[in-house]
Amino acid sequence: MARRTSLVSLGQISDINMTPLMDLTFILLITFIITFPLIEQGIAINLPKGKAADMMESETRSISLNLERQLYLDDVPVSKEELKAAMADIGANEPNTTIYVRADQTLPYGEVVEIMRVLHGANITRMALVTEAEQ
């Protein structure tokens, strides 16, 4: 015996409710908008303001020192001893590498000088202090 279905019940099922799909899309969009600046910045440092030329992107490494006095070499946390070893290796094997030093503006001057001493001790002659552009 054949089964019969009414055409009215099939017509009601054919409509898809798009509201939950749109809600999910907007939630994902808002999540990406909020998290993207955090991913882009990496280490939160309040740089001092200054006027300088734009940085070139060829053969560069960066050293960052945040307000809690944590050292980072290219966004990877390191100790002072690890930094000294890495800088000695760069100074010996990659003499054309430029080191960018990023430090929080509220840190004591001596903290930045210690980093500069490490660079000088590793015979690194190409270094620059990174500042935020004046507006």
N, C-alpha and C positions, 0 to 999 in steps of 0.2 A: 504494500500500500504506500503510495507517494505521500510525502509530507507537504503540507501547505503552509505558506507564510503570508501574512498580509503585507501589502506594499506600504501601508502607513507606518508600521513599526520599523521598516528598513529606512525610510526617509528620516526618521528622528536620529538614527545612529550615524548617518553620514556627516553630520556637523561635528567638527573638532573644536574643542575649547582651547583657544590660544592664550588665554590669560595666564595659566601657570608657566607656560613656556616663555612668555614675555617677562614675567616676574623673575624667573631664573636668569634670563639674559641680562636684565638690568642689575641684578645682584652681582653677577660675575663681572660686569663692566665696572661697577662701583668698587669692587674688590681690587681689580687691576689698577684703577685710577689711584687708589689710596696706597697700594704697596709699591708701585713703580718708582716714585721718588726715593723710597727707602732703599730699594735695590740699587738704584743708580748712584747714590751718594756713598754707600759703604760705611765709612767711618765718620761719625759726627764730630767735626772740628770747626770751631768758630775762628776762621782765618782773619788775620788783621787786614785792614783795607790799605791799598796802595796802588800806585800807577806803574805798570810794567808792560812789557811786550807779551804777546801771546806765546804759549808754550808750543814747542815743536814735539811731534810724537815719535821721532826716530831714536831708537836705542835709549830708552829712559827707564828708570826705576824710581819708586817713590818711597820715602820714609815718612810715616805719620806718627805724631805724638799727640794723644788726646788729653783732655783735662785731668783724667785719672792717671796720667803719666804712663800709659800703656803704649808700647812701641809696636808699629806695624811696618812690615816690609812688603810692599805691593798688596795691601789689605790682608796680610797674614800676620797674626800676632807672633812676635819674637821677643826674646830676652836681649839684654845688652850684649851678652857674650855671643849669642847667635848672630846679632847684627854685626858685631866686629868681625866675625868669621866670614860672613857673607860679603861684607864690604872689602875685606882683604882679598877674597876670591875675585870679586868684580874688578878691583884695582889691578890685580895681576893679569887677569885673562881678558878683560873687556875695557881697555883704557878709554875708548870713545863713548862710553855710557855716561849719560847725564843723570845725576841724582837730584830729584826734587824733594825738598824738605818741607813738610806741612806740619805746622804746630799751632796749637790753640793760642789765641792772642793773650789770654790771661795767665799763661804759664810764666814762671820766672825766666829771665833772660839766660840764666845759667843752664837751664835744661836744654835749650836749643844749642848753646855753646858746646855742651857735652857731645851732642850728635855731630856737630861740626868737627870736634876733635877726633872722633872716630873716623870720619871721612878723611881728614888730613892724615891721620895715622895709617890709613889704607892707601895713601898716595892717589886719592881721587881728586882730580883738579877741576872737573866739570860738575858744578853743583849750583842749585838755585833755590832760593826761598820762595815758596808759593804764597801769594796774597790774593785777596778777593778784590775784584775791580771796584774802583770808586765810582759812585753814581752822582 
